[in-house]
Amino acid sequence: MTHKKSIISCALLLTSLVSVTAMAKTTYIPKGYAIETIATPDNVRFHATGLDINAKGDVFVATRFGDVWQYSGNVWSKFADGFHEPTGLLCDDDGSIIVAHKPELTRLVDYDNNGVADEYIRLADGWEFHDNYHEFNFGPVKDAKGNYYGTLNLGHGVPDALALGAMDSGGGYRGWAYKVTPEGKFIPFASGLRSPAGIGISPDDEVFFTDNQGDWVETSKLHLLEQDKFYGHPVPLRDHPDFGLDKVRDNRNNFNMFDKLREKPVVWIPHNEVANSPGNPEWDVTKGKFGPFEDQIFIGDQTQSNIFRVMLDKVNGKYQGAVINFIDGFQSGNIRLKFDPLGQLWVGQTARGWHSKGGKPFGLEKVVWNGDMPFELLDMKLTNTGYRLTFTEPLDPNTVVAEHFKVHEYNYVYTNKYGSDKHNIQTLPVTNVILSPDNKSVDISLALTKGKVVVVEFDDLLNRMKDSPSVTKVYYTLNELL
């Protein structure tokens, strides 16, 4: 029998308190893109919570109910089963499959190549698992040196609770990221994570993760993962050698201390407007097979049933950047993304836990591009005087005027409360615009203050064919100024 807590938990997203009826109704589908639904095995609750694709194009999916399936030649076959609520899967370089489930990382090996795993090998289990329904294990990803990385969710309703918020821990590196060396050594890597449901690795071998809005997390966010850093939720510090259980409890209301210790996000992901429950970051390394968004990050959201883009901007040696919606209209909640060798973006889906905007309980879809160039915001970069917005097609110069850019800023407040409202909302007048010679980029001048989210709307911009972009609002996280 399924436990009631598992049914009502947010599960992979863990943090969305917003009803489906309150979600935005706007549909955005870029020109040239389409969503295709993949038929999943009959009579299987195919909640796709782990997804990877090998070099041959074979798709492997782990489901929340403990199975691993292989999709090869348009045919499904069960590769393995018996896992404890897996939420991640990796096709390793040697052909084995690694599954992240609650108690461990497990390597699956098919020695006779008959499509069924012959051996289940424990790869790592250096954390504590208290059989708490929120104690998920996300990942892994693998770097060029052969190290594996994963993230561990905090628990909920923990008996030995610190009472610091909705999420808590019985100890044992809950709320930590971890590293496993090629030799199998488990290393606690970084702390302060809450519900880090998505982990990914960039073409430059840098690991990033998403975390979900909730207690001590103002809104969902994307971070660069670095060793020994603290990412904001105090509960995991009970396992830190410089803190411990008593020190964390004694400082439970010292928001300023924890704020000074924590790393700021690469981007804040506005709640409801972009995402409620983001999954893994996936980089477009398709070399143009998926359109004009080379090297950008795509992230799916389980609650909103959409995919959004992240445009990174490195300022003073640190990442920040912008988020913008990309495409919605999916059948279920998007939690796992992966590009295949053909440049198609596969989407693993589940609505188990909180409902998703897409009405179906689970599924698998993919986004394909037919070659038609979409008219969209391509990139956003900070300048000495404001921002440079670059588009995929030339703009109609008659529409590039200052009053066609509506800009405002705001910030969030860090406390132990569940999420944060927007504070200090202020309109920012655009004082000047300069169009580039190719008409694809426009520099907008305005006064900026770091520590804010800057929102730029451009509803009235058109291309030469008098088309509007499908999405006309972008959110830039301004941690640093030039």
Helices and strands as residue ranges (DSSP letters): H 4-8, G 20-22, E 33-38, E 48-53, E 59-63, E 68-72, E 75-80, E 88-91, E 97-101, E 104-109, E 119-124, E 137-142, E 148-152, E 155-156, E 167-168, E 177-180, E 186-190, E 198-201, E 207-211, E 221-224, G 235-239, H 245-250, H 255-261, E 267-268, E 278-283, E 297-301, E 306-315, E 318-328, E 334-339, E 345-350, E 362-369, E 377-382, E 386-391, G 397-399, G 402-404, E 406-411, E 423-427, E 432-435, E 441-445, E 452-457, E 473-478
